[in-house]
Amino acid sequence: MPTTGTTTATTTPAPPARPVTRQILVFSAVGVVNTGTYYGSYLLLLTRLPYFAAHLLGFLISMTGSFFLNARFTYRTRPTWRKFLLFPLTNATNFTLTTAGLYLIVHVTHSDDRLAPLLASGAAIPVTFLVSRMIMQPKPARNAARPTPAPPPAHSSTSQPS
């Protein structure tokens, strides 16, 4: 479309997005570290505490570590109290999906119940990643995607002062 001498709206470029593939790989690596942290904490705490207390404390330790590792390495964002308090939603999502998946894999497909938790966990990773990303990824500025309006022309040919 040809221009007629008027200024067109300009858009502010969005900051470069972090590659999602990289985030998924780092998120998965943090998950492996998180699992090791949980299990190591559980075994260590089990020497002094009943199994349920060891499980609960190991879970809290690993979830806290997971939060800080994901903030720093996966999403490269500053940890905040708001994000920290919302982060357990990722674990709740993961637990819900793996529990439902476990049931479906064992009772519907009649698969081996020793293999089912691994399959269910693998299937839950993409959804858990998305929930985690919504919590941890900084929100873009509200007006960043909106075009900046052009200033009105200095002189208009349709309105001349008399």
LINKA-V60355 format. One record per residue. N is the residue number from 1. SS is DSSP state (h for helix, s for strand, l for the rest). PHI is phi in whole degrees, -180 to 180 (999 if undefined). D_FIRST is the distance of its C-alpha to the first C-alpha in Angstrom with 2 decimals. Layout:
N&SS&PHI&D_FIRST, N&SS&PHI&D_FIRST
This chain:
1&l&999&0.00, 2&l&-71&3.83, 3&l&-92&6.54, 4&l&-116&9.55, 5&l&91&12.23, 6&l&-92&12.48, 7&l&-83&13.32, 8&l&-96&11.66, 9&l&-68&14.21, 10&s&-115&15.91, 11&l&-111&18.14, 12&l&-84&21.63, 13&l&-66&22.42, 14&l&-74&25.20, 15&l&-63&28.46, 16&l&-61&29.09, 17&l&-79&30.75, 18&l&-73&34.20, 19&l&-59&34.36, 20&h&-65&35.73, 21&h&-60&37.88, 22&h&-62&39.64, 23&h&-63&40.23, 24&h&-65&41.75, 25&h&-65&44.04, 26&h&-68&45.20, 27&h&-58&45.63, 28&h&-66&47.84, 29&h&-64&49.84, 30&h&-63&50.39, 31&h&-62&51.60, 32&h&-66&54.16, 33&h&-62&55.35, 34&h&-61&55.46, 35&h&-64&57.61, 36&h&-63&59.96, 37&h&-63&60.21, 38&h&-60&61.08, 39&h&-66&63.65, 40&h&-64&65.23, 41&h&-63&65.44, 42&h&-59&66.87, 43&h&-64&69.55, 44&h&-66&70.47, 45&h&-69&70.65, 46&h&-64&72.59, 47&l&-71&75.51, 48&l&-122&75.97, 49&l&-127&74.35, 50&l&-63&74.48, 51&h&-57&71.79, 52&h&-68&69.68, 53&h&-64&69.62, 54&h&-63&68.79, 55&h&-63&65.93, 56&h&-62&64.54, 57&h&-67&64.78, 58&h&-62&63.43, 59&h&-64&60.46, 60&h&-65&59.77, 61&h&-63&60.15, 62&h&-69&57.80, 63&h&-67&55.18, 64&h&-65&55.29, 65&h&-61&54.98, 66&h&-61&52.11, 67&h&-58&50.23, 68&h&-69&50.60, 69&h&-66&49.90, 70&h&-67&46.71, 71&h&-61&45.57, 72&h&-76&46.28, 73&h&-100&45.44, 74&h&-78&43.25, 75&l&-106&40.86, 76&l&48&41.60, 77&l&-130&41.76, 78&l&-76&44.33, 79&l&-69&46.97, 80&l&-130&47.40, 81&h&-63&50.00, 82&h&-60&47.43, 83&h&-64&46.32, 84&h&-62&49.98, 85&h&-74&51.00, 86&h&-86&48.20, 87&l&-57&48.78, 88&h&-57&51.72, 89&h&-61&49.24, 90&h&-66&48.26, 91&h&-69&51.94, 92&h&-64&52.34, 93&h&-62&49.39, 94&h&-61&50.87, 95&h&-62&54.33, 96&h&-63&53.17, 97&h&-68&51.19, 98&h&-69&53.92, 99&h&-66&56.61, 100&h&-64&54.84, 101&h&-63&54.00, 102&h&-59&57.61, 103&h&-60&58.90, 104&h&-63&56.58, 105&h&-65&57.32, 106&h&-78&61.08, 107&h&-89&61.65, 108&h&-95&59.00, 109&l&-93&58.69, 110&l&56&62.27, 111&l&-84&61.31, 112&l&-61&63.58, 113&h&-71&63.75, 114&h&-82&64.06, 115&h&-91&60.71, 116&h&-55&58.89, 117&h&-62&58.24, 118&h&-67&56.45, 119&h&-65&54.23, 120&h&-65&53.53, 121&h&-65&52.75, 122&h&-62&50.36, 123&h&-70&48.54, 124&h&-81&48.31, 125&h&-56&46.75, 126&h&-60&43.06, 127&h&-70&43.41, 128&h&-61&45.55, 129&h&-61&42.96, 130&h&-64&40.19, 131&h&-65&42.50, 132&h&-61&43.47, 133&h&-66&39.89, 134&h&-62&39.03, 135&h&-77&42.05, 136&h&-92&41.81, 137&l&-72&38.14, 138&l&-60&36.83, 139&l&-78&34.41, 140&l&-68&30.97, 141&l&-59&30.42, 142&l&-57&29.28, 143&l&-94&26.25, 144&l&-65&25.31, 145&l&-88&22.78, 146&l&-82&21.28, 147&l&-69&18.39, 148&s&-81&19.70, 149&l&-67&18.53, 150&l&-75&17.16, 151&l&-68&19.86, 152&l&-65&19.74, 153&l&-62&18.95, 154&l&-66&22.23, 155&l&-130&22.09, 156&l&-111&20.49, 157&l&-77&20.53, 158&l&-91&21.58, 159&l&-125&24.60, 160&l&-110&27.07, 161&l&-65&30.47, 162&l&-95&33.30
